[in-house]
Structure formats: C-alpha cells, structure tokens
Amino acid sequence: MRYYEATNFLFDLRRFQVKPGTESVRDLLAHLDDPHKGIDFVQVAGSNGKGSVARMVESVLREDGRRVGLYTSPHFEDIRERVRVDGRTIPKSEVTAFVERVKPWLIERAADGEPLTFFEVVTALALWRFDRADVDVAVLEVGMGGEYDATSVVDPVAAAVTNVSLEHTAVLGDTVEEIARTKAKITPESRPLVTATDGAALDVVREVAGSVVTVSGPTGGLEPSEADLSATYEGAVSPQESRVALVGDGWAVETRIPLLGAYQATNAGVAAALVRQLGVTDGATLARGLRNAHWPGRFEVMQTDPLVVLDGAHNPAACETLAETLAEFDCGDLHLVFGAMHDKDHHEMAAALPDPTTVHTCAPAIDRAEDPEVLAAVFEETTDAEVVIGDAVADALAAARDRAGPDDCVLLTGSLFCVAAARTTWTRQVVPKDFDDVGDAEAALTAANVPAGEVETTAEEAVHETLKTRVSERQAEQLRREAARAGVACGVSGVGGGELAECVLSGSRAEFETLTAALAEAGEGLSGVASDLRASLELDGAAASTAARSSYPWSDGTAVMGVLNVTPDSFHDGGEFFDVDDAREQAEALVKAGVDILDVGGESTRPGAEEVPADEEIDRIVPVIEAVAEVDALVSVDTRKAKVAKAALDAGADILNDVTGLAEPEMRFLAAERDVPVIVMHSIDAPVVPDKEVEYDDVVEDVVAELGERLLLAEKAGIPRENVIVDPGIGFGKSPRENFELLGRLGEFDALGCPVMFGHSHKSMFALTGEEAGDAPHGTVAATALAAANGADIVRVHDAAENVAAVRVAAAADDPYGVDAGDDS
C-alpha cells in the first residue's frame, strides 16, 4: 500500500456520521492490542483554546526532558500534522503501516453496519503511534465535547476544560450547562480537573468533577482571590510575543509567550496547572516551555507593513476575543477576509468582529464551506463595509493585501480551514530536482554556430527543469490541465481532498513561461503558485533566493569557514586552541590558508557532551573573538545561547551560528535587532544523543520542510531572509547514509531561498567510506569538493588549505576561465 492510498482510505471515512461514544474506538484499539495501555495521557477539552493549551503543555513537558506525543485537529497541509512526537509529524510509512493493519477490520465493521468515523480512526492512529514511539506522556486535544469523544477511550492522569460556550448544540446540548456536563466527564480519577470556566458552567464542572483546580484569567469571571491560580495578561511586547504573569499557591512565573491575546494568558494558566500536576514545578522550565509553544493560526502575525493576521476564530466567542486582541494594535483601515463553515452563526460572528473597511468573502476547498455569496449577504446586512465576493482563499487574501496601505491591517478569519489555505502563501516550497544550466545550453549552441538571435530562445527550449511543490486538490486539477496545454509534464499525487497534493512538473523553461502565464489568470489561488514557480526558475531574471549582500563572501562562489574550537572536549580538536594565544595563532593560519570565515565555538555538541554554563562559555570565547576580530575574515560565533551570542557580537563577532535552529526565542530577536547573518541548522538534539534513531520518509525533503518551519519563525521575528543561511545539520539526527543523501541532493535546499552551509568536517559519516569518525581528512576534502559542486555556499571545515583547494577545484571545473589561479601555463 502506498501513502496516498492509506490517506484516501482515512479521508473516505468522513462520510460516516458522528456517533457519540467510545465503544467503537475501544474495539479498534483491542484489535491493535490496546496500544494506549501504559501511557500517561493528558486530555484538554473546551469550546475555545484547547489546542493552544495542548501545545503549551506539550512544549513544557518536552522542556522538562520528556518524550511527548501530541494529538490535535484539524491539520493545515496534511494529516500527519495531527500526530506528533517531540514536535515531529508521524512519518508517512507509519500512516501506511497503520492503515494496512486496520483496513480489513474496518471494512468488515462497515459491512456489518457499524462503521467508524474519520476522527475515531485517526485517534486510534495517534494512540498506536505514541505506543510505538514509546512516549513518556501524550497530550490529547478533545475533538468535541468530552464524555463521548473518541479521545475519552483513555484514562487521563490530568485533564482540563478551558471554557464553555454554545457549540455543536445538535450533539452536545442546547445550554451551556449541558455542554459543560459532558466536557467535565473527562475528569481523571487521581487528580482534580483544571478549569478556567466560570458562572453556571463552573457550577456544573464542580458538581461533575468533585475536585477542581480553578484558573482566573483576564477572560474568566473568577476573581484572582477566588481561584487556585491566576493569570494576568501584560500585553503584546511585539507582533510575535506577549507577556503573561502566573501566580499560584507559593509560586509565581513571568514569561513571554509566542501567542497574542488576553485569552492566551488564561490558556497559559490552564497549561501551568496541568504540568504542575505532572511534576513540573521549576519556574524556569515552565517559562522556557511556554515561550516555545508556537501554535499557528491563532492570531498569527505573518507580516507587518501592512499588518497581516491569520486567526482561526470559528464561533462568536472566539471572534469577540479576536477583536479584543486586534485592538492592541494601532492600525488604519481593516480589510477583512472571511470564510466559514455553513453550520456556524455567521451573523453573530460578523457582529463580534471589528468594523471593517472592506470585506472579501471566500471559501476553502471543502464541502462544509459556506457559499461566499451567502457570507457577503451577511456582511452587507451587518456592516457598512465594501463587500467583495471572492472564491479561493488565496485569491481573496491577495486582493485584500493589494487594497491595504502600509498602516492598515489585513485580517483573515472565520475558520482554521481558511487559515490553512492562506498559510500556503508563506509556506509553499518549490523544490528543484536536477536543475540544468541554461548557460551551458547557450554555450553549446554558440559553439555550434547557432545565430546569436536564436541562441536564447533555443536554449530555453533545450533545457528542461523539474520542480516539486504542493497545492490543493482543486488547484492540482487546474494545474494539470494548464500544464498539458503548455507541454509541461505534470505528475500529481493520488491524495484526495484531505490534504495538499504533491505535484512534480517537468518541462523546458519556455514551456514553464507558458504555464505560469496561464496560471496567473486561472483563479483558484494559482497566481501565487505561478509566482513561486517563476521565482524558483528565475524566469523574471531575479534569483530564486533573496540575493545575499554583495559584501558577504558566499555571495559569489563557495566560501570556506574555518573551525576554531576553544573547548577542551570537541570531537576533533578539543583542547588544541583553548589558550588565547594558540587560538589567535590558529586563526591567523586559517586566514593565511584562505578561509573566509572563522567560526569560534566554546561548547561542544559532540555526542554525550555536557552543557557549558553561559557565563563559562562567554569567558572562553570573548577573549578569542576580541583577539581575532582584526584578522581578514568574518567572525562567526557557534552558540545556541542568546546571552553568549550577545556577548560575542559585542566583542566583534559578525555572524551567529546556532546548531539548534534558533530554538531559543531570544536568539531570533537578537539576530533581528543586530541585523547580522544567522546560520539556522537542522538538528534533532544538540548535543547529539548517541545511537538515537530518527525516522525520515525522505531525509532531504523532511529536512527542507522542517527548516522551512524554522525560517518562518525567523522571518516573523524580523530577520530578513537575506540574512539567513541554512545548514542541513550533518550528523545531527542523521545516519551516515542519510548524510551522504543530503550531500548528493544539496541543490534541493534552493527551495528555501537561502544560502546553504555544509558542515561535514571529520564527521562519523565517513566511516561509511572507510575512515574513522573524528579523523577523516580524505573524505572531508572529497565531500568539500562535492558540496561546492552541488551548490553549497559555505563549507565548514577544520583543515583549511586542503579544503580551500577542493573548493577552488570545484569552481574551476564549473568555470575554468572564471578562476584566478595565477599562472596557468
């Protein structure tokens, strides 16, 4: 079975109606040998905020050193997002293996008139995955209600009800009290239920649960003195973060969180109460975990100037809190992009939102979406705005952005399905596959004496390009038609309407010119796809990546970064340059040998290395940076701590090199504030965890995708893409064979639009070719030449002269007459 067949089978289950109860899921889990037994579960229910709370709990528990599963819904781009372990989505191979095992049983049940629903089966998939991944704890976002939700097949060790409002009344009940009763039934046996409810809902929750931990927040009705934990919202400190204060019995924590809105302070309070029940009492751990709890689509500021906000508010209560959050920003006109499901209260949602200047209605590509004409009629009745009836979400968003001035706000809301469609504007990647060089074709044509006027057009026809991207099912249908007309080969994955489809396009540049021109006028949000394809192919003369500043050595050819470790325990040269004088002498030798960048590191990330306190790391590197700051090379600091990075920049460093991919939030904001280049590396763990197995479906595409997520965080923090360099992270959570796969396919990292650094020097990958880990000079030099030939913009090495020579050889092979190598007689 292939992945698309597995997912199509799952999505096909959506035709079955929800039947409250857990018996069907219990039967399926019994068929799977009860994988949920023995796992500690946290359940989070509520009308709003449950996803945010679940993500916060997961982040704090991971910060506490635990292996954590997270189950949420819906997904944005593909079903795998719903099931994560330590932040990584479930591999495609696992989805396929699960469906292969359960499909015969599910078909038999359906034949007997007892089919399971999509949500029930995907819930079982999550529990099965968590068992196979051997998680310490799993956090489950309740789908709907509580008592009869599929997630309630587990016996939680901790649980929460965030809040209660009227929702899904056909299933849960017609009153807040009825809905609160079913939600409160998730109360664990061993611990009190955590809740931020108030009024009648809280009375019912107390009645059902017996014992509760109450949370008072800015969006709750309880006074702080009446609650067990109080949360205070101290406002947005940037378009990306807000500050909250949490106070409990004998403890208090102040921190920033990457979520905006007073209601997120309440959510943080609920999360804090839950993790304290699980033994997380250290304030620093709680603060760091909350600050890393990124949750897309919840007042997510995608850009400023104008302010562009995506928010999944899907009921009147959520729209009201959205309006309160937006009021924190001083904006001009509001351009609203709105799409919603047909079963929502559109009039009440419209009334709760701020008064817009324009409204662009739209519909995501799912059956439940309300007709944009119906939504337009609602806003014409409830507002004085200019209403534009749209269709595809991406097109409506683009139209609103075109109308907005630099001081205005574009707000897209109404449904997480709309947010999912809109986010592709920023997250879509076009991955090159085996690029050919137009210049080579032009040279060959010129050498064949083709008339000058025909060279350019013939070269465009002669060179074929292959690209891979992802689009919606409707977009894929249109793309396939337009590609056929243009002569571009188009292969589309067989995934149905539940996730984005993968498309592989192959044709000449001239054919892509024709295709993208047609897509620009095709509707369905395909104008954005056309722009991304054109950028990747440089059809408009602009580079696919944001042009690096010309002063940087990697802007023209492959630069060489020389490693200068001032550590006693680094894997290759630990202790050799611990003394400042030795480090200065080595720096001068590296520069004399031809390196462009010196990378100074004061903490080893070798397998099993101990963490170095920030102050000790500063004491190691600052004197060295000050000593080498005047040499003829840029100075990079290799650190994962913002405090160390700041001290290094103050001492004269030019570049930040973070092996954790800017995992510490303050590192992102420091890089933005100082406007310096920053190297964002892909890593699973830093330091490396010895013998840890990491699952990839395709190591290159997975690493590209995961780096894309880090890049988006960097850009939203204010780091311009021209300042970002990406590093595949050789040896950090990859096997030797996977490292060589990354080396061979470096060109695919062009999809990220950033320079690429390859750091392979003396690493364990060369055991595959017969050398020792930590001492592989020959393999290192050979890989340097290959990396340079395959598109690396920087190579990071210990041995300067040999690797500088390898880079020059690769450059000469690519352009023998463009290399200044002295006397060539």
N, C-alpha and C positions, 0 to 999 in steps of 0.2 A: 504494500500500500504506500502511496506517495502522500506527502504532506497535504497537498490540495484536496486529495480525496478524503483525508481524515477531517479536515476543517469543513469541507462541504457537508459531510455527514453530520457534523455537530450543528452547523448552521441550519440544516434542514429540520432539526428538532424544534426550531422556533415555531413551527406550525401547530404544535400541540399547546393547548391552553393550560395556564397555571392551575394546579390543583393544590390548595394548601395542605401541608402535612409533610412529614419526613419519612414515611414508611417506604416509599419508592426508592429514596436515596439510600436508606438503610439496606434495602435488598441489594442494590447495586454494590454498595460497599462490602456486603457479605460475600458477593460473587468475587470481589477483589481481595478477599481475606482480611477485611476490616483494617485497611491501612491507617485509619485515624486513631486506632487504639495506641496508647502510649505517647501521644504527642500532647504537649500543653497548648491549649488554644485560648486566644482572646477574641471575644466577639464584640463588635461595635455596631449598634443599631441607632436609628434616629431618623427624623424626617429630613434634616439637613446636617451637613458637617461630618457625617460618619466616615466618609472617605478620607477627609483631612485628618481626623483623629487616628484612623487606622494607620495612615502613613507616618504620622508623628510617633506613634507607639513603636512601629517597626524601626524607625530611624534611631530612636533612643535605645532600644534593645540591641541593635547592631553596634551602636557606640559602646554599649556595655560588654561587647565581646561575644555576643551570642549569634548563632546561626539562625536566621529568621526567615520564615515564609510569609508572604503577603498575598492575600486574595481580595481583589477589588473588581468593581464593574462601573460603567462599561469600559471597553477598550477604545483607543483612539485609532490606531492604524492596523493592528492585528490582534487576534485572540490571545496570543501569548502574553500580552501585557497584563492580563488579568491574574496571572500566576507567576510570582517572582520568588526567588530565593536569593537572599543577600543582595537584592536590588536587580538581579539579572533575570530576564524573562525565561520562561520554560523553553528549552530547545525544541525545534521542530520535530526532531527524532523522538522526543518523549511524547509529544502530542500524537504522533503516528502510532507509537507503540501502545499507547493507552487505547486508542480507537480500535486498533487491531484486536485487542483483548476483549473489549466490551461490546463491539458491534453485534456479534451473533446473539449475545444475551439480550441486547436492547431490541433487536429485530423480533426476537421471539416474544418479548413482552408486548411490543406493539401489535403483533399478530393476535395476541390474546386480549387486545383491547385495553391494555394498561401501559401506554407509552410514557416515557419520562420526558420532561421538558429540557430545553437547552440549558437553563440555569441549573437544574438538578444535575445534569451530566457533567457540566463544566465544574460544578462544585466538587463532584467526585474526582474529577481530573486533578483539581488542586490538592485535595487531601492525599491522593495517590502519589502525586509529585513530592509533596512535603515528606512523606514517609520514605520515598526512595532517596531523597536528598538528605535525610537524617537531620532535619532541623531540630533546634532546641525548643523553639516556640513558633507558632503560626498565628498570624493576626487575620481575622476574617471580617470583612465588611458584610453585614447582613444585607441581603437583597431587598426584601420588602417585609415589613412587619417585624416579627421576631419568633414567636412561638412556633409558627408553622413554616418558617423559612427553611430552605434546604440546608443552610449552614447550621441550623439548630440540631442537626444529627450529632454534633459533637457535644461533649460536656465541658464547657469552658472553665478555666481556672480563674478567669477575670472577665468582666463584661461591663458594657456601658450603654446607656441610652442618652444620646446627646441632647435631643429636644424632640418635641412632638407638635405637629401641626396637621391640618386636614390634608390627606394624600391617599391615593388609591382607595377611596372610600367604598368602591364596589367590592373590594376584597377585605379591607381591614375594619370597616365600620364607619358610621356616619358622624361620629362625635370624637373629639379629642380624647375623651375618657376611654372609649372603646379601643382606639388606636394605641393609647398608652398601655392598656392592659396587655395586648398581645406583644408589644415590644418588651415589656418588663418581664415576660416569661423566660427571657434568656438568662436570668439571674443565676450565677454559679452557686453550687451547694456550699462551697467552702469560704466564699468571700462575699462582702456586700456589693450590691450593684452600684456603679458610679453613674451619676446623672446630673445633667445641667437643666433638667426640666423645672417648671415652677407651676404654681397655681393648681388647678384641678388635675392636670397631668401628673404633677409631683405627688399629689394625694393618692392617686391610683398606683403610681410606681411604688410608693411606700407600702401600700396595702398588699401588693402582689409580692414584692421582693422581701419585705420584712425588715431587712437591714440595707441601708443605702449610705453612700458617700456623696454628699451634695457639693456641687460646684457652683459658685456665684461668679458671674461674669458680666461684662457690660451689656450683653444681650439677654441676660436672665433676670428673673423677677426677684430672686432672693437677695437680701442684703448680705454683705460680707460677714457680718456678725452672726448671721443665721446659718451660714454654710460651713462645711468642713474644710473647704479650700476656696480661696478667692483668686480670681484672675482679673488683672487690670490692663487695659489697652492704653499704651502711651503714644500711639500714633505712628504713622509711616515715617521712617527715617530716610527713605529713598524710594524710588519706584519699585524696588525689589524686596525691601525688608521693612518690618515694623518692630516695635519694641513692646514686650509684654513683661509684666511682673506677676509672679505666682507666690502666694503665701498660704502655708498650711500650718498645722499644729507643731510649732517649734522649728520650722524651716521656711526659707524664702529663696527664690531664684529670680533674677532678672536676666533676660536674654533677648536677642533679636531672633525673629523667625522669618523665613522666606515667603511669607504669606501676609496679605494686607486685609484689613477689616477688623472691626471690633469683635465680630463673631469668632475670628480665628484665635483671639485671646481666650475666649471661652473654650474653644476646642483644645487649645494647649493645656488649659487647666484639667480638662477631662483626661487627656493623654497622660499628664503628670500623675494624676490619681491612679490611673491604671498601672503605669510602670512601677510606681511605689509599691503597689500590691504584689508586684513580681520581684521585689527586692532591689530596685534601682533607687537608692537613697542619696547617692552622690550628686551634689548640685551641679558640678562641672560636667559630669556625664549627661545629665538631663539637659543642660543648656546647649552643649555641643550637638546632642541628638536632635533637639528641636530646631536648631539653626540649620541643619542639613535636611530638613523634611520638605523637600521640594515636591509640589503637587500641582501638575499642570492643569490649566483650565479653570482655576479658582482665582479670580481677579489676577490673571496673569498679564503683566505688562510686557508686551512683545517689543515695543519701541517707544521712544519719546520723539517729540517734534515732528508730527503731532503724536500725542499720546494714543497708543493703540492697545486696547484692553480686551482680553477674551475671558468670559466668565460663563460657567455652565448653569447659572441660575435657571431653574426649571419649574418654579412654583411662585406664587405671590410672596410668600415669606422670604424666600431667597432673593427675589427681585427687590424687596424692600431693603434688605441688608446690603445688597449691591449698591443701591442708590446712596446709602449712608457712607459706604466706603469711597465711592466716586466723589462725594462732597469734600473729601480731604484734599482733592487736587484742584488747583486753580486753573480751570480750562475755559476756553471760549465756547464756541458752538459745539453741541453734541450731535454727532452723526451716528445714529443707531442702526445696527444691522441685527435683524431679529428673525429667528426661525424657531419653531416649537412643534411639539407633538400634538396630534389632533385631540388627545384626551385631557389637555391642560386648560386651565381657566385663563384664556388669553386676555380677556377684558381686565381682570384683576391684576394680571402680570403687567399689562401696559400701564395701568393706573399707578402701580407701585414704582415704576421706573422714573428717572428724572425726565423732565420735559425736553424732547429732542428738537433740533432744528430740521433735520431730515431723518426719514426712516426708510431703510432699504430692507424689504422683506425677502425671505429666501427659504429654501427647503433643502435639508440634507437628503442624500440619496437613499432613503429608507421608506418603507411602506407606511409607517406610522406618522410621517411628517405631515403637518397641516399645509394646505394649499396656500402659497404666498398671496394669492388674491384675497383669500379669507382673512389672513393676517393684516393685509393692507386695509381692508374694510374696518377692522377693529381699531387700528391706529387713526384712521380718518374720523372715527366716531369719538375717540378719547383724547386726541391731541390736535394741535394746530399746525403740526409739522407738515412739511412737504413729503409726501409718501411716494416711494418708487417701488413698483412691483418688480422684484427680481426673480431669479430662478436658482442657479447654482450658488452655493455659499461663497465660494472663492470669488465669483464674479461680483456678487453683491458687496463683499468686503473691499474688493479693488475699486468699485465705484464710489464707495463711501470714503476711502482713503484719497481718491482723486478730488473729492469735494472739500476735504478738510484742509484748513490752513494750519500753519506751524503751531499755533497756540490752541488748536481745537482738540477734541477727543473723538476717537472712533471706538465705539463700544459694541462688541458682538456678544449677544447673549440669547437666552431662551431655551437652550438645550446643550448638553455635552456632545451630542451628535453634531451640532453646528460647530462647536469648538474644535472637534476632531477634524472636520473638513477644512476649517480655517487654518489650523496649525500647519497644514502641509505647505502653506505659503512660505513658512520659515524652516520646515524640517525636511522638505523633499530633497533627496540627493540624486544626482545623475552620476552614476559610476562608470568610468571609461573602461572598456575591455579591449586590450590590444590595440591601442592607438597607432595609426600610421601617420607618417610625417608628410604634410603637403610639400614642404620644402624639398624633401628627397624626390618627390614626384616631379616637381618643377625642374629640379636639376637634371633628372633623367631626360625629360622632354627637351630641355635646352641642349643637352649633349647630343640628342638625336636630331638636332637642327630643326625642330618644330618652330615655325614663325612665332615671334615674340607675342603677337596679338592672340595667339591660340594657346600659349603655354598655361596661362592662369585658368582659363575655363576648362581645358583638357585635364589639368591637374586636379581640379575639383571633382571631375567625373572619375578620375583614375583611383583616387584614394577613398577607401571605404572605412567608415567608422562604425564602431559598435558601442552602444550605450545601454545601461540598465537603469531603470527608475521604477517608481511605484505610483499608481494612480487608482482612482476609484473604479468600480465596475462600469459605471456609465461612461466615464472618461475612456476606459480601455476599449469599449465598443466603438466609440467615435475615433479614437486614435488608430485602431486597426483599419477602419475604413479610409481615413485620410492617408495612412501610410501606404496602403495598397495603391491609391491614386498617384502617390508621389514616387512609387517604386522602391520604397523603403521596406525591407523585410521586418516583420513585427511579430514576435512571439509573446503571447500573453499567458500568464499562469492560469490554471484552471480553478482558482479560488472563486467562490461565489460571492454574494453580496454582503458578506460579513466582515471583510477586511480589504485593505488595499491590494490591488493586483500588481504583480511584478511584470514588467514589460522589458523585453530585450529588442532593441532596434538596431538594424544594420543597413547601411547604405552609403552612397557617396555623399560628399559634402553638398554637391549640387542638389541631390535628392532631399537632403535634410533642409536645405534652403526652401524648397518647395513645400515640404511637410510643415515646417514651422510657420511659414506664411499662412497656410491653411488653418493650422491650429489656432493662430492668433485671432481668427474670425469665427471659430467653431462653437463658442459658448462652452457650457459645462465646466467652466473654470480652466479650460485648456490653454488660455492665453498665458497663464503663469507657467504651465508646463513648457510651452513654446519658448518662453524667455529663458528658462533653466537649460533647455537643450541648446539654445543658441549660445548661451554663456559658456557651457561646457565645451562646445566646439569652436569657440572664439569666432563665430560667424560674423559678428559685428566688429571684429578687429580688437576687441578687448580680451584680455586674458581671462581664462576661466576662474582663476583665483584673483583675489584682490591684490593688486600689484604691491609687492614689497617696496619699502622705501629704498631708493637707489643707493643710499649710503650703507646699506647692510651688505655684508659680503656674500650672502646667499641670494641676492637679487640677480646675480649674473653668474651662473655656474654653481658647482657644489663647493660649499665652504667646509673647512675642517675644524672641528672643535677638539682641542686637546684637554685631556682629563688631568686635573691637579687635585688629588685627594689629600687633604690634611687630616687624615684619620689613622688611627693605629690598627684598624681591623678591616679595611676594604679588601675585596676578594683578590685583586691583582697586585696592588701596590701599597697595601696598608702599611703605614709606619715609615715609608721611604721619605716622605716630604712633610713630616709632622713638624719639623723645625722651620721657622720662618725663613731663615737664610737658605735652607735646602729648597724650600718651595719657590723662593724668588729665583734661584739658580735654575730650577727645572722650568719655570715659566719662561725665562729668557731662552733656554734651549728649545722649548717647544715653538716659540715665535720664530727663532732663527731657522728652524726646520720647515717653517711655512704655515703654521696653524693660523687661523683667522680669529678664533675664539678660545679663551681659556675658561674652563668650567671648574670652579672651585667648590669642593664639597667637604662638609665637616661631619657628615653622618653616613655610615654605611647602610645600604639597603640590601646587602647580600643575605642569602637565606639564613634565618636564625639570628640576625643582628639585633642587638639591644638598642632601644631608643635612647638617644642622647638628649638630655635636657636642653631647652632652647638657649639658656644663658651659657652653658658649656660650649654649645655649637657656635655661638657668637664669638666666644673667646678664641675658638680655633680659627675661624675664617676671617674675621675682620682684620687682624694684623696682616694676613697674607694678601687680602684684597687691597689694602692700603699700600702694601709693598709692591704689588704688580700692576697697580692702576695706571702707571705711566708707560707700560710696555705697549708696543704697536699691535694691539689686538683688543677686541671687545672682551669684557669680563662677564662671565655668567656665574650665578650662584645656584648650586644644586641643593635645594632645600624644599621641605614640604611644610615649613612653619612660617607663617606670616611675620612673626616677630623677628625671626632670623633674616627673612628676606628684606625687611625694612632696614635692619642694621647693615646688611650687605649693600643695599642701594645707597644708604647714607655714606658708606665707606668708599663708594666709587664703582660698584657693580653696574653693568648696563643691561643685563638680561636675567629674567627669572626662569629657572628650570625646575619644574615641580613634577616629581615622579608619580604623584597621586592624582594628577589631572585637575589641580585646583580644588581638591576635596575640602580644604579649609576655606570657608567662605571669605574670611578676611583677606586671603591671598588674591582672590578675584578683584576685590575692591582696591587693594593696594596697587595691583598692576594697572587698573584703570586710572587711578589717581596719578600715578607716576608716568603714565603713557610710555611704558617700556615693553619691548618684546617679551613674550612669555611662552615657554615651551610646555605644552599640555600633553602629558604622556598617558597612555592607556595602561592601567595596572589593575590587577585583581586585589593584590595585597602588597603593601610596602611597609616594612621589609617583606621580601618574598617568603612565603610559607613553604618549607621543603616538602616535596612529594605531594603537594595538593593537586588533585585532579580538577580541571576546569573543562566544562563541556561547551563546545562550539559546534554549530551546524556547518559554518564556513568561517574559519578563523579570520579571514581578511574582511569579509562583509560584516561579520559581527563586530570586529574591532572598529571598522569605519563607522558603523551605526552608533556604537557606544561613545566613540569620540565625538560624533555629531551632537549627542546629548550634552556633553561637557562644553562643546563650543557654544551651544545655545545659551547655557548658563553664563559663559564668559561674556558673550555679546550683550546679554541682558544686564550684566553688571557694569557695562560701559566700556569693555575692552574692544577696540575696533578689530575687525578680522585681520586687517593688515598687520596687526601686532602679534598674531597667534601663529605659532609653529606647532605642528602635531608630531607626536612620536608614537609609533606602534607599540612600544614597550617590549622590546625583545627580552625574553627571559622572565618577564613578569606575568606569570599565569599562562605561559605557553610552553608546549613541548618543543624539543629540538626540531622536529619535523614541521611543526606549526611556524616556528621562527623562520625556517627556510621558505615556507609558503609565503610568508609576509615579504621576505626579500624578493622573491620572484615576481610578486604582484604589487610592488610598491606604487606603480602607476595608478592603481585604483584609488589611492588616497587623494588623488586630484579632485575627487568628488567633494572633498571638504573645503576646497578653495583656499588652502593654506600651504605654506612651505612645509616640507616633511623632513624630520630628522631621523636618522637611523643610528641607533646606539647598540652595537654588537660586539664591541672590542673584548676579545678573550673570553667570551661567554660560553656557557655549557653547550650551546647548540653545536659547537664544533667537535664535540665527542662523536657526533654522527658521522663526521668525516675523518676521524682517527686522531684527533688531538685532545689534549687534556683541558678540562674546564679550568679557567684561570690562567692558562698558559697555551694560547693558540695563536701564535704570531702569523703563521702562514695562512690559516683560514680567515683571520681577521683582515689581512691585506686583500685576499681574493674577494671577500664579501664587500669590502670597501669599493673595489672597482665595479663589482656588480651593482651595488646600491647606487653609485654615481651614474652608471649607465641606465639604470631603471628609474631614475628621476629623483633620487634623494637630493635635497637642497643643502643638507648638513650631514656629515658623518661624525660621530663622536668616538674618539679613539684614544688609546694610551700612547702608542708608539707613533711619533709624528712623522719622521722622514719617510718611512716605508709607506705610510698611508697617504701622505701628501702626494707621493709619486704615483700611487694607484689612482687617485683622483685625476691627476694630470694625464695619465694614460687613457683613462675613460674619456676625458674631454678631447684628447687628440684623436681617438678613434671616431668620436662623433663629428668632429670638425678639425681635420688635420691642419687647416690653414688659419684657424682661429686661435691657435695656441701659441703663446710667446715662449718658446722653449730654447731660445738662444741660437747658436749656430746649428743649422740643420743640414750642413754639408755632408 
